[in-house]
Structures are given as structure tokens and as C-alpha cells.
């Protein structure tokens, strides 16, 4: 799904991973994991 936060900027996680290198892959994983764990909820 498209995501409107500052990192994804309206792109899907798959788009971010496809357009970047290993750093984009890691950052995408990290941010999804944070959302999954509730660390970014309400921010």
C-alpha cells in the first residue's frame, strides 16, 4: 500500500526497495517492523 509518511513519500514499500540499494531495503524493513511493533503509531 502507498504510505504518506516522510520516508515513503507516497510510494509503496516495494517501490522504495526496487529504486534503492541495500540501505533502502534495510530502512524499509526497519520502518515496517517499527509500525508492526507499534513504535510509530500516533507519530
C-alpha positions, 0 to 999 in steps of 0.5 A: 500500500502507498504510505504518506509518511516522510520516508515513503513519500507516497510510494509503496514499500516495494517501490522504495526497495526496487529504486534503492540499494541495500540501505533502502531495503534495510530502512524499509524493513526497519520502518515496517517492523517499527509500525508492526511493533507499534513504535510509530503509531500516533507519530 
